[in-house]
Amino acid sequence: MGTSKGTMPPSNGDWSPLKNDITQLVNNIDIPDQEKKLKLTSKVVRDFITAIGGAENFASSSKSRRDGEKTIYSSKTGRATAVKLGNFFGSVDSNGIQHTFNAFKINFASLTIDDLHKELIKIFSTTSNSDDANAANKAMAEVIDELFTGVSNIEVLETKILSSIDTENILCQFYERYVFKRFERNFDEYDIGQYGNDKARRVLEDVESFIHIKLKTYQCDNKLKDIDFTTSASEVFVQGLLQNILEFLEDYND
């Protein structure tokens, strides 16, 4: 299933509605009424965002902390990884890929395209076993994997990067995966054991699909070329983008 054990969510407070939502989704996993199933999945995503602190709190938190009866979880590594990705893509747009590789101390002339693929993942990775770092690293690796799909040399890679900068915000793709990986990380062995491997896998598939489909309708208006990732403005940008995406995902009507 690709899951790994994360922090065991509390059995009370803001996690109780989420656990109830997941149970409801599991109990209805085989129903033919897809509209009802979609609503149940939407509610799982909304209450997960509430459980990690809410859109604004989670997007701005750099250290997990208690706030009254709830815990606000940190997204510090996720945001830092977004800045790294933005800085790399922005540099390729402004300075070209060879200059960017040199700036990142990547000896591209001696590396194969597969080696470059692995090197970028290594450079953007954070050495930590926290839930935040685990999710950020996995989300980043998937973005880089997709970037290198069909790429045979650095010229093709540069063309693909420049095209993506002109047509989309790659950080939206990163955050889409990051939010799901945070959910997956907390959908731990307790839940898998309680619901069984097959139903647990299908819950994860439903949640991942819902996030992906809903964010297809999210307008990522700010292109990376409009942001200077060498200044503190980049930190404000990635925090605001994460908050906006979370608010969009938690927009659920009973």
C-alpha positions as CSV (number, residue, x, y, z in Angstrom):
1,M,0.0,0.0,0.0
2,G,2.9,2.3,0.4
3,T,2.0,3.4,3.9
4,S,4.4,3.9,6.7
5,K,3.7,4.3,10.3
6,G,3.3,7.9,11.4
7,T,2.3,9.6,14.6
8,M,-0.6,7.9,16.2
9,P,-3.5,10.4,16.0
10,P,-5.3,11.1,19.3
11,S,-8.6,9.3,19.9
12,N,-10.4,12.5,20.9
13,G,-10.5,16.2,20.1
14,D,-10.4,17.1,16.5
15,W,-9.4,13.6,15.4
16,S,-12.7,12.0,16.6
17,P,-14.8,13.4,13.7
18,L,-12.2,12.3,11.2
19,K,-12.1,8.7,12.6
20,N,-15.9,8.6,12.5
21,D,-15.8,9.9,8.9
22,I,-13.3,7.2,7.9
23,T,-15.5,4.5,9.5
24,Q,-18.5,5.8,7.5
25,L,-16.5,5.7,4.3
26,V,-15.3,2.2,5.0
27,N,-18.8,1.0,5.7
28,N,-20.0,2.5,2.4
29,I,-16.9,1.6,0.3
30,D,-18.9,-0.8,-1.9
31,I,-22.1,1.3,-2.4
32,P,-23.1,2.0,-6.0
33,D,-24.2,5.6,-5.1
34,Q,-21.0,7.4,-6.1
35,E,-22.4,10.8,-5.2
36,K,-22.9,9.7,-1.6
37,K,-19.4,8.2,-1.6
38,L,-17.9,11.4,-2.9
39,K,-19.6,13.4,-0.1
40,L,-18.2,11.0,2.5
41,T,-14.7,11.3,1.0
42,S,-15.0,15.0,0.9
43,K,-15.9,15.1,4.6
44,V,-12.9,12.9,5.4
45,V,-10.6,15.4,3.7
46,R,-12.3,18.4,5.3
47,D,-12.1,16.9,8.8
48,F,-8.5,15.8,8.3
49,I,-7.5,19.4,7.6
50,T,-9.4,20.5,10.7
51,A,-7.6,17.7,12.7
52,I,-4.1,19.0,11.7
53,G,-5.0,22.5,12.8
54,G,-7.1,24.0,10.1
55,A,-5.9,25.6,6.8
56,E,-4.5,28.9,8.2
57,N,-2.9,27.4,11.3
58,F,-1.3,24.4,9.6
59,A,-0.1,26.4,6.6
60,S,1.7,28.9,8.9
61,S,3.0,26.6,11.7
62,S,6.7,25.9,11.9
63,K,6.4,23.8,15.1
64,S,3.7,21.4,16.2
65,R,2.0,22.8,19.3
66,R,-1.1,22.6,21.5
67,D,-3.7,25.3,21.2
68,G,-6.3,24.7,23.8
69,E,-8.0,21.3,23.1
70,K,-6.4,20.9,19.7
71,T,-2.9,20.3,18.2
72,I,-1.7,22.4,15.3
73,Y,0.8,20.4,13.2
74,S,3.8,21.9,11.5
75,S,4.1,22.3,7.7
76,K,7.6,23.8,8.0
77,T,9.4,21.2,5.9
78,G,6.7,21.1,3.3
79,R,6.9,24.8,2.8
80,A,10.7,24.8,2.8
81,T,10.7,22.1,0.1
82,A,8.3,24.2,-2.0
83,V,10.7,27.1,-1.8
84,K,13.6,24.8,-2.9
85,L,11.5,23.6,-5.9
86,G,10.4,27.1,-6.8
87,N,14.0,28.4,-6.6
88,F,15.2,25.6,-8.9
89,F,12.5,26.1,-11.5
90,G,12.7,29.9,-11.3
91,S,16.5,29.7,-11.8
92,V,16.1,27.6,-14.9
93,D,13.6,30.1,-16.3
94,S,15.9,33.1,-15.6
95,N,19.4,31.6,-16.1
96,G,19.1,28.4,-18.0
97,I,19.5,24.8,-16.9
98,Q,23.3,24.6,-17.1
99,H,23.8,27.7,-15.0
100,T,21.3,26.4,-12.5
101,F,23.0,23.0,-12.2
102,N,26.3,24.8,-11.6
103,A,24.6,27.0,-8.9
104,F,23.3,23.9,-7.2
105,K,26.8,22.3,-7.5
106,I,25.6,19.5,-9.8
107,N,28.3,18.3,-12.2
108,F,25.8,17.6,-15.0
109,A,28.5,16.9,-17.6
110,S,29.6,13.7,-15.9
111,L,26.1,12.5,-15.0
112,T,23.6,10.5,-17.0
113,I,20.0,11.7,-17.1
114,D,19.1,8.9,-14.6
115,D,21.9,10.2,-12.3
116,L,20.6,13.8,-12.6
117,H,17.1,12.5,-11.7
118,K,18.5,10.9,-8.5
119,E,20.7,13.9,-7.7
120,L,17.8,16.3,-7.8
121,I,15.8,14.1,-5.5
122,K,18.8,13.9,-3.1
123,I,19.3,17.7,-3.1
124,F,15.7,18.5,-2.4
125,S,15.3,15.8,0.3
126,T,15.3,16.6,4.0
127,T,17.1,14.2,6.4
128,S,14.5,13.8,9.0
129,N,11.9,11.1,10.0
130,S,9.2,13.5,11.0
131,D,5.8,13.2,9.4
132,D,6.3,16.6,7.8
133,A,9.6,15.6,6.2
134,N,8.4,12.2,5.2
135,A,5.4,13.7,3.3
136,A,7.5,16.5,1.8
137,N,10.2,14.1,0.5
138,K,7.7,11.7,-1.0
139,A,5.7,14.4,-2.6
140,M,8.8,16.1,-4.0
141,A,10.1,12.8,-5.4
142,E,6.9,12.2,-7.3
143,V,7.0,15.6,-8.8
144,I,10.6,15.0,-9.9
145,D,9.7,11.6,-11.2
146,E,7.0,13.1,-13.4
147,L,9.3,15.8,-14.6
148,F,11.8,13.2,-15.8
149,T,9.3,11.0,-17.5
150,G,10.2,10.8,-21.2
151,V,13.3,12.9,-20.8
152,S,16.5,11.7,-22.5
153,N,18.9,14.6,-22.1
154,I,19.2,18.0,-20.3
155,E,18.0,19.9,-23.4
156,V,14.7,18.0,-23.3
157,L,14.6,18.5,-19.5
158,E,15.1,22.3,-19.9
159,T,12.3,22.5,-22.5
160,K,10.0,20.6,-20.3
161,I,10.7,22.8,-17.3
162,L,10.3,26.0,-19.3
163,S,7.0,24.7,-20.7
164,S,5.7,23.9,-17.2
165,I,6.6,27.3,-15.9
166,D,4.6,28.9,-18.7
167,T,1.6,26.8,-18.4
168,E,1.2,25.8,-14.7
169,N,2.4,26.2,-11.1
170,I,4.4,23.1,-10.3
171,L,4.0,23.9,-6.6
172,C,0.3,23.1,-6.8
173,Q,1.3,19.6,-8.0
174,F,3.7,19.3,-5.1
175,Y,1.1,20.5,-2.5
176,E,-1.5,18.1,-3.9
177,R,0.8,15.2,-3.2
178,Y,2.0,16.7,0.1
179,V,-1.5,17.0,1.6
180,F,-2.3,13.4,0.6
181,K,1.0,12.1,2.0
182,R,0.3,13.8,5.3
183,F,-3.1,12.0,5.4
184,E,-1.5,8.7,4.4
185,R,1.2,9.1,7.0
186,N,-1.5,9.4,9.7
187,F,-3.6,6.6,8.3
188,D,-1.4,4.3,10.3
189,E,-1.2,0.6,11.2
190,Y,-4.1,1.0,13.7
191,D,-6.5,1.9,10.9
192,I,-5.1,-0.7,8.5
193,G,-5.5,-3.4,11.2
194,Q,-9.0,-2.2,12.1
195,Y,-10.4,-2.0,8.6
196,G,-8.3,-4.6,6.8
197,N,-5.7,-4.1,4.1
198,D,-8.2,-4.1,1.1
199,K,-10.6,-1.5,2.6
200,A,-7.8,0.6,3.9
201,R,-6.1,0.7,0.5
202,R,-9.4,1.7,-1.1
203,V,-10.0,4.5,1.4
204,L,-6.5,5.8,0.5
205,E,-7.2,5.6,-3.2
206,D,-10.5,7.4,-2.8
207,V,-8.9,10.2,-0.8
208,E,-6.0,10.6,-3.2
209,S,-8.4,10.6,-6.2
210,F,-10.7,13.2,-4.5
211,I,-7.8,15.6,-3.8
212,H,-6.5,15.2,-7.3
213,I,-9.8,15.7,-9.1
214,K,-10.9,18.6,-6.9
215,L,-7.6,20.5,-7.3
216,K,-7.9,20.2,-11.1
217,T,-10.6,22.9,-10.7
218,Y,-8.3,25.1,-8.5
219,Q,-6.9,28.1,-10.3
220,C,-3.2,28.3,-9.6
221,D,-3.0,31.9,-11.0
222,N,0.5,32.8,-9.9
223,K,3.1,31.4,-12.2
224,L,6.5,30.7,-10.7
225,K,8.2,33.2,-13.0
226,D,6.3,35.9,-11.1
227,I,7.9,35.0,-7.8
228,D,11.5,35.9,-6.7
229,F,12.5,32.8,-4.7
230,T,15.7,34.3,-3.6
231,T,13.8,36.7,-1.2
232,S,11.5,36.3,1.8
233,A,8.6,36.9,-0.6
234,S,8.9,33.3,-1.5
235,E,8.1,32.1,2.0
236,V,5.0,34.3,2.1
237,F,4.0,32.9,-1.3
238,V,4.4,29.2,-0.5
239,Q,2.5,29.7,2.8
240,G,-0.3,31.5,1.2
241,L,-0.5,28.9,-1.6
242,L,-0.7,26.1,0.9
243,Q,-3.4,27.8,2.9
244,N,-5.5,28.6,-0.2
245,I,-5.3,25.0,-1.4
246,L,-6.3,23.7,2.0
247,E,-9.2,26.1,2.2
248,F,-10.3,25.0,-1.2
249,L,-10.2,21.3,-0.2
250,E,-12.0,21.8,3.1
251,D,-14.9,23.7,1.4
252,Y,-17.5,21.0,2.1
253,N,-21.3,21.5,2.3
254,D,-23.4,19.0,4.3
